[in-house]
Amino acid sequence: MKEIVARESGVQVFAPGARRPVAFIYPNTYHLGMSNLGLHILYQLINSRGDSACERFFLPDSKLLAEHKRTKTPLLSLETQRPLADFEVICVMMSFEMDYTNLLTMLAQSNVKPEAAARGAKEPLVIIGGPCATFNPEPLAGVADAFVIGEGEETVNKLLDAVYEARDKGLSKEDTLLELAQLSGIYVPRFYEPQYDAGGMFCGMQVSTQVPASVKRQWVRELDNYPQTSAIMTDATEFENMYIVEVARGCGRHCRFCMAGYCFRKPRARDLELLLAKIRNRPPQTKKVGLMGAAVSDYPHIKELTQTLVDEQVPFTVASLRADTLDVELTQALAASGQRTMTVAPEAGSVKMRNIINKGITEEHVFNAIELAAAAGMKNIKLYYMLGLPGEADSDIEEMIAMIGRVREKMDAALNKGDLIISVNGFIPKPFTPFQWSPLCDVKTLKRRFKMLETAFKKAKHIQVQTESLKETVLQAVLARGDRRIGAALLEAFRREMPLKQVLKEQGLDIEELAAAYEIGRPLPWQHLDMGFTEAYLISEWQKAQREEFTPMCFDLCRRCGVCGEAQV
């Protein structure tokens, strides 16, 4: 542990007793967690308070975790080697459904009871934030004392102020939670009781009269008021000594499958000169600058930013690009910085499917990206696709196969002999998107369609097909749209060291049926959360998807969804 900290620069360590300790859990490995810019931003905010010391916890690798269990050693913070159970507040960054069990493991190994109801007034409060907490906290409602709904910068200081005041007054846990529930963007599940009908279906939420009927998502109006870069540099992470810079947040493209496009709306850009000033004053051991954002190529000053980096000989990489925004200048800037793979996400192989999901990218856009990449000397092309989207048929997979073949032909014609990498995942319906009512495509169909794709390119030269586990796809789909029954089963599966699927079966629940369609009009487990737009807006987008109608991207003074002001349909 000390060896890890010794390889870091920018870490802040405060003497025990000098500040109130705040535990910050990323429920996965250090290697992955330290690549998460949200962790760096909140680390800086908490430490900047003057009264708080943010101390990090990560999931040990399998070998080290086994040693912790064998010796019954609790997890210790990186900064001061303090046990997790000694903190009065534990903040959790939850980005992925597959990390839910990791959190339970970390709490249990640290002598912190995973069940919120079992923790007393003097034990740590567990506060969960991040994307999963924002779009559907219900599967972890039995674990968290409270959730942060939305972007943490707007909430973390108010939250800590309230916790400290309650603890200093010696308030009971019930009264402390009641105080937290009054804060904008804080959801305390203790005061919201799910109701089920005779068939066991969720039918509504009974809300205590002491708390708001709905919890409003918080989002940052002025990004430049908050940190935007890596806080700690290290060579022991996925992005080795990379200085990560957030250029923008949110996406206004209205892709109908994308939770980030809805729960982090509206799109906001950071000031160009501020970004350049930060980059110019970055830590000396920086190997490369990573430009981050939901749609970096939509950043309004992307050309000026990247050209300045090239002119000043600053190596950089870009997190995401849209094929329809690429041009010669941007591509050459990327190539000059050492990027050797052009990554584009068509998401679907047929015009019909791209219309349904509102992707707004044509095959010609992809071909243009290939030609630009070849001209700039980029060897490889990587394409992201999804299988199992609403309305998909086998013929759409055949069109995807044909499109991939044409892409390879275009690469060869452009004298680009690098690899064509095809990354394919199963579509997972997410809350607060127009596809939240869609079923997960049944596993047999998904298997067959994955097989179609793999077989088509099994013997192809310079075409690699990468797929994910369908078992994990089903599990993610259940957790993404689950209610508290799923959460209770998850805790039971953890206690008994059994697969969730088996526990659900014992309870008379079929995991694949739980991933089926939701009927429009039925109450949804997450609808007591307010993302700033109405269900009627999502329904209208769902209907437009069925008609293959296009929705234009966000624009100034737009009032379609309601996030930027009262919706005007």
Secondary structure, 3 states (H helix, E strand, C coil): CHHHHHCCECCCCCCECCEEEEEEEECCCHHHHCCCHHHHHHHHHHHHCCCEEEEEEECCCHHHHHHHHHHCCCCECCCCCCEHHHCCEEEEECCCHHHHHHHHHHHHHCCCCCCHHHCCCCCCEEEEECHHHHHCCHHHCCCCCEEECECHHHCHHHHHHHHHHHHHHCCCHHHHHHHHHCCCCEECHHHEEEEECCCCCEEEEEECCCCCCCEECECCCCHHHCCCECCCECCCCCCCCEEEEECEECCCCCCCCCHHHHHCCCCEECCHHHHHHHHHCCCCCCCEEEEECCCHHHCCCHHHHHHHHHHCCCCEEECCCCHHHCCHHHHHHHHHCCCCEEEEEEECCCHHHHHHHCCCCCHHHHHHHHHHHHHHCCCEEEEEEEECCCCCCHHHHHHHHHHHHHHHHHHHHCCCCCCEEEEEEECCCCCCCCCCCCCCCCHHHHHHHHHHHHHHCCCCCCEEEEECCHHHHHHHHHHHCCCHHHHHHHHHHHHHCCCHHHHHHHCCCCHHHHCCCCCCCCCCCCCCEECCCCHHHHHHHHHHHHCCCCCCCCCCCCCCCCCCCCCCC
